[in-house]
Amino acid sequence: MMRIGFGYDVHPLILGRKLILGGEAIPHQRGLDGHSDADVLIHSLIDALLGAAGEGDIGQHFPDNDEKYKNISSLELL
């Protein structure tokens, strides 16, 4: 059996926050707003892997109302 996962993530850009993509800080005046570091590349990858495994989505495993994930590096979640 072959399983395929599809992941996506979106966050608004805001002033005064680091822009993190793929675990790397990108020099920019705006960053992505979110509970963790809001790294949409890593979040999409996590979502795709969880989907392929039939294990729900990123929000089920790392809820945005759990303080232990506040500002966490998405690489740690991966």
C-alpha positions, 0 to 999 in steps of 0.5 A, spaced: 500 500 500 502 506 498 500 512 502 501 520 500 500 526 505 499 533 503 501 539 507 500 546 507 500 552 512 499 559 512 500 565 517 500 572 516 506 577 515 507 582 521 512 587 523 517 586 528 517 578 528 523 574 525 521 570 518 523 563 519 523 558 513 526 551 513 529 553 520 533 558 517 532 566 519 531 570 513 533 577 513 526 581 513 522 587 516 516 582 517 515 575 520 510 570 520 505 570 526 503 564 529 504 560 536 510 557 535 516 560 530 510 559 524 515 556 520 510 554 514 515 550 510 516 545 516 509 546 518 507 543 511 512 538 512 509 535 518 502 536 516 504 531 510 508 526 514 502 526 519 497 525 513 501 520 510 501 516 516 494 517 517 495 521 524 491 527 523 494 534 522 499 538 526 494 542 530 492 535 533 499 534 535 501 541 537 495 545 539 496 552 539 493 553 546 498 549 549 504 554 552 509 549 551 509 550 544 509 557 544 515 560 540 518 553 539 522 551 533 518 547 528 524 543 527 523 541 534 516 539 532 519 535 526 
